[in-house]
Amino acid sequence: MDDLIADLDTSTFMPVEGFAVRLFPRGSGMGDGLRFIDGEDTVLAEFSWWDNVEVTLRDWTLDDVPLGTSQEPFRESDQCWFLLIWREGEDVLIAESDDPGEPVFERRSRVPASAYLDAWKAALREARPPSP
């Protein structure tokens, strides 16, 4: 098991209802950004560094979405930001921290794996331009 995950109490991850992967306009010619939200539009995690998401996602399949295992979680970090995503049983766990140096994971979410993948399918459809 990954050392960071081994130190986390996964019972503290809040169950999420209405999970969605949301593309949103960034402005200033940076295209769309991407965030994870719940059914009340509360932001669970945001890929703040990722500009022009809609362009990147056009060529993606479900094999490309961020998802790892407890042995090898998906990891992403940037200045003042760190994210882990991995599957545990029938759930996907999302841990986001404001401190990549010593992450405490202030935001912890538990999403049913089927809802996580369905949300990504919808986002991938949204990112593709309409067929002529």
C-alpha positions as CSV (number, residue, x, y, z in Angstrom):
1,M,0.0,0.0,0.0
2,D,1.1,3.5,-0.8
3,D,2.6,5.2,2.4
4,L,0.4,8.3,2.2
5,I,-2.7,6.1,1.9
6,A,-1.6,3.8,4.6
7,D,-1.6,6.7,7.1
8,L,-5.1,7.9,6.2
9,D,-8.2,6.8,8.1
10,T,-10.5,6.1,5.2
11,S,-13.5,6.1,7.5
12,T,-13.2,9.9,7.6
13,F,-13.9,10.2,3.9
14,M,-17.3,11.8,3.5
15,P,-19.8,9.9,1.3
16,V,-20.8,12.0,-1.8
17,E,-24.2,12.0,-3.4
18,G,-24.8,13.5,-6.9
19,F,-21.1,13.4,-7.8
20,A,-20.2,15.2,-11.1
21,V,-17.2,16.1,-13.1
22,R,-17.8,19.7,-14.1
23,L,-16.1,21.7,-16.8
24,F,-16.3,25.5,-16.2
25,P,-15.1,28.5,-18.2
26,R,-11.8,29.9,-16.9
27,G,-11.8,33.2,-19.0
28,S,-8.8,35.1,-20.3
29,G,-8.4,32.6,-23.2
30,M,-7.6,29.7,-20.9
31,G,-10.5,27.6,-22.0
32,D,-12.3,25.4,-19.5
33,G,-11.1,24.1,-16.1
34,L,-12.3,21.0,-14.3
35,R,-13.6,20.4,-10.8
36,F,-15.4,17.6,-8.9
37,I,-18.7,18.7,-7.3
38,D,-21.4,17.0,-5.3
39,G,-25.2,17.2,-5.8
40,E,-25.3,20.6,-4.1
41,D,-22.6,22.1,-6.3
42,T,-20.1,22.1,-3.5
43,V,-16.6,21.8,-4.9
44,L,-14.9,18.6,-3.7
45,A,-11.6,19.1,-5.6
46,E,-10.4,21.3,-8.4
47,F,-7.7,20.9,-11.0
48,S,-6.7,24.5,-10.7
49,W,-3.6,24.3,-12.9
50,W,-5.3,22.5,-15.8
51,D,-6.3,25.0,-18.6
52,N,-8.1,24.1,-21.8
53,V,-9.4,20.9,-20.3
54,E,-12.0,20.6,-23.1
55,V,-9.2,20.2,-25.7
56,T,-7.4,17.5,-23.7
57,L,-10.6,15.5,-23.0
58,R,-11.6,15.3,-26.6
59,D,-9.2,12.4,-27.2
60,W,-9.7,10.7,-23.8
61,T,-11.4,7.5,-23.0
62,L,-12.3,6.0,-19.6
63,D,-8.9,4.5,-19.5
64,D,-7.4,8.0,-19.3
65,V,-9.4,9.3,-16.3
66,P,-7.5,9.9,-13.0
67,L,-7.9,6.7,-11.0
68,G,-5.4,4.6,-9.2
69,T,-5.2,1.8,-6.7
70,S,-4.2,1.8,-3.0
71,Q,-0.7,0.5,-4.2
72,E,-0.4,3.1,-6.9
73,P,-2.9,6.0,-6.5
74,F,-3.3,8.7,-9.1
75,R,-1.2,11.6,-7.8
76,E,-1.1,15.2,-9.0
77,S,0.5,18.2,-7.4
78,D,1.2,21.8,-8.0
79,Q,2.2,24.8,-6.0
80,C,0.1,24.7,-2.8
81,W,-2.0,21.7,-4.0
82,F,-1.9,17.9,-3.9
83,L,-4.4,15.3,-5.0
84,L,-4.7,11.5,-4.6
85,I,-7.4,9.4,-6.2
86,W,-7.8,5.6,-5.9
87,R,-10.3,2.9,-5.9
88,E,-11.0,1.0,-2.7
89,G,-13.6,-1.8,-3.2
90,E,-16.7,-0.3,-4.7
91,D,-15.7,3.3,-4.0
92,V,-13.3,5.9,-5.3
93,L,-11.6,7.9,-2.7
94,I,-10.5,11.5,-3.4
95,A,-8.1,13.3,-1.0
96,E,-7.1,16.9,-1.7
97,S,-4.6,19.0,0.3
98,D,-3.5,22.6,0.2
99,D,0.1,21.6,1.2
100,P,1.9,19.3,-1.2
101,G,5.0,19.2,1.2
102,E,3.1,17.8,4.2
103,P,-0.4,16.9,3.0
104,V,-3.0,16.7,5.7
105,F,-5.8,16.2,3.1
106,E,-8.4,18.8,4.3
107,R,-10.9,17.5,1.8
108,R,-11.7,13.8,1.7
109,S,-14.5,12.3,-0.4
110,R,-15.9,8.8,-1.0
111,V,-17.8,8.3,-4.3
112,P,-19.3,5.1,-5.5
113,A,-17.1,3.9,-8.3
114,S,-20.0,3.6,-10.7
115,A,-21.0,7.2,-10.1
116,Y,-17.4,8.3,-10.5
117,L,-17.1,6.6,-13.9
118,D,-20.5,7.7,-15.0
119,A,-19.6,11.4,-14.2
120,W,-16.4,11.0,-16.3
121,K,-18.4,9.5,-19.2
122,A,-20.7,12.6,-19.1
123,A,-17.7,15.0,-19.0
124,L,-16.0,13.2,-21.9
125,R,-19.2,13.5,-24.0
126,E,-19.5,17.2,-23.0
127,A,-15.9,17.9,-24.1
128,R,-16.4,16.5,-27.6
129,P,-17.5,18.9,-30.3
130,P,-20.9,18.1,-31.8
131,S,-20.9,15.9,-34.9
132,P,-21.7,17.8,-38.1
